[in-house]
Amino acid sequence: MNDIQEVKDTLATKPQHLTDSVHVFAPATVANVVCGFDVLGFAVNEPGDEVIMRLTNKPGITISKITGDEGRLPLNPAKNTVSVSVEHYLKSIDRTDIGVDIELHKKMPIGSGLGSSSASTVAGLFAIKTLLGDDTDPSTLLPFAMKGEEMACGHGHADNVAPALLGGFVLIRSYEPLDVVRLPHPENLWCAIVFPDVDVPTREARQIIRNKINMKDAVTQWGNIAGLVSGLFMQDIDLIGRSMKDILVEPVRSMLIPDFYEMRQMAMDMGAVSFGISGSGPSVFAFTRDEETAKLITNKLRNHLTGIKIGSYGYVSTINDAGPRVMC
Amino acid sequence: MNDIQEVKDTLATKPQHLTDSVHVFAPATVANVVCGFDVLGFAVNEPGDEVIMRLTNKPGITISKITGDEGRLPLNPAKNTVSVSVEHYLKSIDRTDIGVDIELHKKMPIGSGLGSSSASTVAGLFAIKTLLGDDTDPSTLLPFAMKGEEMACGHGHADNVAPALLGGFVLIRSYEPLDVVRLPHPENLWCAIVFPDVDVPTREARQIIRNKINMKDAVTQWGNIAGLVSGLFMQDIDLIGRSMKDILVEPVRSMLIPDFYEMRQMAMDMGAVSFGISGSGPSVFAFTRDEETAKLITNKLRNHLTGIKIGSYGYVSTINDAGPRVMC
């Protein structure tokens, strides 16, 4: 983790800005990863959000356009997580003299459990970092992204923003102090994602989780997370699959997802390595060993949802190791 | 994990026995490893128990001698964990026609939290395996060793027997079905162990642990175990140290250990990577980056215990990757 002073020092030796506008993509993320509640997450290549940011002559932040949000996100820069995070960043490096305008293009559904707000926030922060020529490690931006997450979800968790920002598979070992570890993963791990278009607000999905749990169940859970982490390092897809079990959160949250267990059975029968809830849901995901199986599972689950009169979105992707990127 | 049928098949093609007697060493083990309650353990080179086993002409198992136990262990083969485990193994491979006599030489204190009963049981099982020329993977013996553990401690846990049998650092990912994963570790990781000679029965040490815990604390704990496993794979000793924290079990069990927090402070001040309770205690251990620091810590803690009129034993070792071995 780099210190913000390093960012200031870096910027002090740079031209004021290298370019006047930038177009950034930041990825959707799958948090929890079944057995890693609140501490694990990974980024995918599709979907993701886009931010176009332009320097302006007037200090302060404006949002001129938001698309793909069905009118659900505020244009008021004091209330939008993207602008608020960017403002925090600019304040921390004493650059409130700067003016920027933001266009936010949502390319994924809001409230999907795919880290929608994180993708937008990370895209915004990566855009301002790029505009200013700040080439320190992106992890410097993590505390600002977490501020945005706090505003969007009511808690400053990092299991979406960290993988969105750093790419790949990420462990949040600790929050105080923040300690983030990037984990390896097998290259041939594919991810099938299906978002059933029902409403599961993150706050509510969190509230239904029990505060007190059995020590015995916790032991089962940490045996599994240790197994998953080992499987990632060992590139052992069987071990990854055996370890991705959740006896604490999934039994509760799955109730908010239509035909969760039926969908799991279908995915596993079709050769999925594992299946579970993405973040707080309602999106579900399956790991597979190849693209073809991931595509077949996505189609099968979407057809099933259509059959019970629920609309859906589907995505097929490998794990995105790059994190946010400049599109042009 | 090999099937017992494989053992039978292997033995069917072998001579009846290759040797008439064998002398085996099996290592002490540190279970839990601070943040891996009931699922992690590692073996050390010192101390360890020894078994001398001889084939006899009369079917059945006898125990002719036990040394180093201060008269605490039963010579009755129906009540001794070593003979009971060996009997289970012989029954499972349909070889109750065999007769063996056991000498057990305890080389570590009983009730120390160093896997004393596991070391004896594993030594016995490895001895009979060797006598019979069974060269299948030692993991075949794990269920029999767990039977012995169940008899000794009232529960069939594997976090001592698995590392004693397999050597190295071991994760018990799951008990049902049994799923054991061997983890790597940095080569230059040293272990200082001190056993304060006070009585902490394993059963009681287990009973004082709370049955219900806060989800929030469980999340902290599984962030740490994931961090420890990552650190082991990454050979990142700093990460190993940062991750070895236990907010659930240590605060309770440390009350049974004289001056636990004072000893921890001393060890950390002297450069320990981490410090904690070995198994259910009262032994404590510290990881260090070199032998010298481990020796200094062991001496310092033992002197401190002497100062408060408590006898102690001290050991300095690297991690034992071999597990049990034939001595002659």
Interface residues (C-beta under 8 A of the other chain):
Chain A: G36 F37 D38 V39 L40 L171 I172 R173 S174 D179 V181 L183 I209 R210 N211 K212 I213 N214 M215 K216 A218 V219 T220 Q221 W222 G223 N224 I225 A226 G227 V229 S230 F233 M234 L239 R242 S243 L248
Chain B: G36 F37 D38 V39 L40 L171 I172 R173 S174 D179 V181 L183 I209 R210 N211 K212 I213 N214 M215 K216 A218 V219 T220 Q221 W222 G223 N224 I225 A226 G227 V229 S230 F233 L239 R242 S243 L248
